[in-house]
Amino acid sequence: MKVSLLVAALFPLVLSGPAFQGQSEQDDGADMKYFLYESSPGVYKVEDLVNAEIDTMVSQSDVYYHFFSRSNPNGVDIRNTNIDALRNTGFSVQRDTMFIVHGWNGDNDASLNRHVRQAILSKENINVFVVDWGPIANRNYVSAKNSVVGVGRVVASFVQALQSRFSLRLSTVSFVGFSLGAHISGAAGAALNGEVDHIVGLDPAGPLFSVRNTNERLDPTDGRFVQVIHTNGGLLGFGSPSGHSDYYPNGGSSQPGCGLDIVGSCAHSRAYLFYTESILANTNRFVSTRCSSQRDYTRGNCNGNARSVLGGYTVDKRANGDFYLVTNNQSPFARG
């Protein structure tokens, strides 16, 4: 009952606040002043984006790396200072290398990390690094958001160390980032001159990010190919196109099966659940249609347009533009 009363009390605040009124772009969150989030199951808080104390100090010691492979499924902790320890693991530059980057309030144990890591290694024999930037991610949102570029550069320096020590080729490197982690992936890719093979942005964070300021967020120049999956645009996610191909399941703002989902946490997390399923499935059935809007898609105005599949370990690099699809309200989500 207390939870229900709290949500009821905050509901008018969320719907009427600056976070959702007067935005110059559909999903431009640069002018947001607060947002509601679920700090733990059933506990809701308002994050103040105006009066927060800001701490944007970033150092290499704030970022950890947990390496996994098929021969090392339990993982090993790696830092820039002990990178040579990789020689005693299953790390091999003859395989592809993926970096998974969590979002705000996350760490190594974030649900994203477990879902994507386990899915990838069950299907592909590659190197997987889980990037743990928890010491910074667990600051207030403004501090974490303003540290995105700094964290991205630290991650890029780790990749450069792998290049130097092991002759890692950027053409074999990919990033998969969720929420703020998507923007960190973009910042790392930019610091690597946009030469990583591909980046997958899973519902990149929306609050305080601008359509115009691409230097602080994920954009198509950050990798050779950038795919973005939008599931909670306009609330926790950034809904404007941010990649070479942008996918909008169910319109990209709310998701079936999530109920009222006032804070958007259910819809936000669907991005990595869809991506995970696209990897695990024997056949990727997240078939999407290129279209200019959800309205045109639902009216059938785009039925003859190009098709593409969302996600997958081998992303569809032929795709370009905005793609729409409908999913089921529970797993399996893909309809084909």
Solvent accessible surface area in square Angstrom, and as a share of the most:
residue,aa,sasa,rsa
1,M,175,0.78
2,K,173,0.73
3,V,67,0.38
4,S,68,0.44
5,L,111,0.55
6,L,72,0.36
7,V,24,0.14
8,A,63,0.49
9,A,74,0.57
10,L,26,0.13
11,F,64,0.27
12,P,79,0.49
13,L,68,0.34
14,V,7,0.04
15,L,102,0.51
16,S,68,0.44
17,G,4,0.04
18,P,49,0.31
19,A,0,0.00
20,F,64,0.27
21,Q,110,0.49
22,G,82,0.79
23,Q,43,0.19
24,S,85,0.55
25,E,69,0.31
26,Q,148,0.66
27,D,8,0.04
28,D,5,0.03
29,G,4,0.03
30,A,33,0.26
31,D,91,0.47
32,M,7,0.03
33,K,91,0.39
34,Y,42,0.16
35,F,5,0.02
36,L,5,0.03
37,Y,31,0.12
38,E,60,0.27
39,S,48,0.31
40,S,50,0.32
41,P,128,0.81
42,G,22,0.22
43,V,66,0.38
44,Y,42,0.16
45,K,102,0.43
46,V,58,0.34
47,E,18,0.08
48,D,57,0.29
49,L,15,0.08
50,V,93,0.53
51,N,119,0.61
52,A,26,0.20
53,E,153,0.68
54,I,102,0.52
55,D,64,0.33
56,T,60,0.35
57,M,148,0.66
58,V,38,0.22
59,S,53,0.34
60,Q,88,0.39
61,S,70,0.45
62,D,26,0.13
63,V,1,0.00
64,Y,56,0.21
65,Y,1,0.00
66,H,21,0.09
67,F,0,0.00
68,F,15,0.06
69,S,1,0.01
70,R,118,0.43
71,S,88,0.57
72,N,29,0.15
73,P,80,0.50
74,N,139,0.71
75,G,23,0.23
76,V,46,0.26
77,D,89,0.46
78,I,0,0.00
79,R,101,0.37
80,N,31,0.16
81,T,128,0.75
82,N,63,0.32
83,I,1,0.01
84,D,68,0.35
85,A,35,0.27
86,L,1,0.01
87,R,144,0.53
88,N,138,0.71
89,T,34,0.20
90,G,15,0.15
91,F,24,0.10
92,S,30,0.19
93,V,30,0.17
94,Q,150,0.67
95,R,75,0.27
96,D,59,0.30
97,T,1,0.00
98,M,1,0.00
99,F,0,0.00
100,I,0,0.00
101,V,0,0.00
102,H,1,0.00
103,G,5,0.05
104,W,46,0.16
105,N,67,0.34
106,G,10,0.10
107,D,57,0.30
108,N,46,0.23
109,D,114,0.59
110,A,21,0.16
111,S,39,0.25
112,L,3,0.02
113,N,2,0.01
114,R,107,0.39
115,H,57,0.25
116,V,0,0.00
117,R,43,0.16
118,Q,99,0.44
119,A,2,0.02
120,I,0,0.00
121,L,21,0.11
122,S,67,0.43
123,K,82,0.35
124,E,54,0.24
125,N,73,0.37
126,I,8,0.04
127,N,0,0.00
128,V,0,0.00
129,F,0,0.00
130,V,1,0.00
131,V,0,0.00
132,D,15,0.08
133,W,0,0.00
134,G,6,0.06
135,P,63,0.39
136,I,0,0.00
137,A,0,0.00
138,N,83,0.43
139,R,54,0.20
140,N,49,0.25
141,Y,6,0.02
142,V,10,0.05
143,S,1,0.00
144,A,0,0.00
145,K,17,0.07
146,N,69,0.35
147,S,2,0.01
148,V,2,0.01
149,V,40,0.23
150,G,24,0.24
151,V,0,0.00
152,G,0,0.00
153,R,152,0.56
154,V,17,0.10
155,V,0,0.00
156,A,2,0.02
157,S,34,0.22
158,F,0,0.00
159,V,0,0.00
160,Q,84,0.37
161,A,22,0.17
162,L,0,0.00
163,Q,61,0.27
164,S,92,0.60
165,R,113,0.41
166,F,31,0.13
167,S,82,0.53
168,L,6,0.03
169,R,127,0.46
170,L,17,0.09
171,S,43,0.28
172,T,17,0.10
173,V,0,0.00
174,S,7,0.04
175,F,0,0.00
176,V,0,0.00
177,G,0,0.00
178,F,26,0.11
179,S,10,0.06
180,L,0,0.00
181,G,0,0.00
182,A,0,0.00
183,H,1,0.01
184,I,1,0.00
185,S,0,0.00
186,G,1,0.01
187,A,14,0.11
188,A,0,0.00
189,G,0,0.00
190,A,55,0.43
191,A,38,0.29
192,L,4,0.02
193,N,122,0.63
194,G,12,0.12
195,E,77,0.35
196,V,0,0.00
197,D,30,0.16
198,H,14,0.06
199,I,0,0.00
200,V,0,0.00
201,G,0,0.00
202,L,0,0.00
203,D,0,0.00
204,P,0,0.00
205,A,2,0.01
206,G,2,0.02
207,P,2,0.01
208,L,35,0.17
209,F,2,0.01
210,S,16,0.10
211,V,37,0.21
212,R,158,0.58
213,N,59,0.30
214,T,55,0.32
215,N,133,0.68
216,E,69,0.31
217,R,17,0.06
218,L,0,0.00
219,D,12,0.06
220,P,50,0.31
221,T,107,0.62
222,D,4,0.02
223,G,6,0.06
224,R,139,0.51
225,F,13,0.06
226,V,0,0.00
227,Q,0,0.00
228,V,0,0.00
229,I,0,0.00
230,H,0,0.00
231,T,0,0.00
232,N,5,0.02
233,G,8,0.08
234,G,21,0.20
235,L,30,0.15
236,L,22,0.11
237,G,1,0.01
238,F,0,0.00
239,G,3,0.03
240,S,12,0.08
241,P,76,0.48
242,S,2,0.02
243,G,12,0.12
244,H,51,0.23
245,S,0,0.00
246,D,1,0.01
247,Y,0,0.00
248,Y,12,0.05
249,P,0,0.00
250,N,27,0.14
251,G,19,0.18
252,G,3,0.03
253,S,56,0.36
254,S,76,0.49
255,Q,10,0.04
256,P,50,0.32
257,G,54,0.52
258,C,17,0.10
259,G,71,0.68
260,L,137,0.68
261,D,35,0.18
262,I,25,0.13
263,V,4,0.03
264,G,1,0.01
265,S,41,0.26
266,C,41,0.25
267,A,1,0.00
268,H,17,0.07
269,S,27,0.17
270,R,17,0.06
271,A,0,0.00
272,Y,20,0.07
273,L,47,0.24
274,F,0,0.00
275,Y,0,0.00
276,T,10,0.06
277,E,26,0.12
278,S,5,0.03
279,I,11,0.06
280,L,80,0.40
281,A,40,0.31
282,N,149,0.76
283,T,94,0.54
284,N,33,0.17
285,R,111,0.40
286,F,2,0.01
287,V,48,0.28
288,S,1,0.01
289,T,9,0.05
290,R,106,0.39
291,C,8,0.05
292,S,90,0.58
293,S,38,0.24
294,Q,55,0.24
295,R,159,0.58
296,D,41,0.21
297,Y,47,0.18
298,T,87,0.50
299,R,162,0.59
300,G,27,0.26
301,N,95,0.49
302,C,9,0.05
303,N,104,0.53
304,G,81,0.78
305,N,68,0.35
306,A,62,0.48
307,R,141,0.51
308,S,7,0.04
309,V,45,0.26
310,L,0,0.00
311,G,0,0.00
312,G,7,0.07
313,Y,38,0.14
314,T,116,0.68
315,V,6,0.03
316,D,17,0.09
317,K,97,0.41
318,R,218,0.80
319,A,8,0.06
320,N,84,0.43
321,G,19,0.19
322,D,34,0.18
323,F,3,0.01
324,Y,16,0.06
325,L,3,0.02
326,V,56,0.32
327,T,2,0.01
328,N,47,0.24
329,N,82,0.42
330,Q,128,0.57
331,S,78,0.51
332,P,97,0.61
333,F,14,0.06
334,A,7,0.06
335,R,133,0.48
336,G,52,0.50
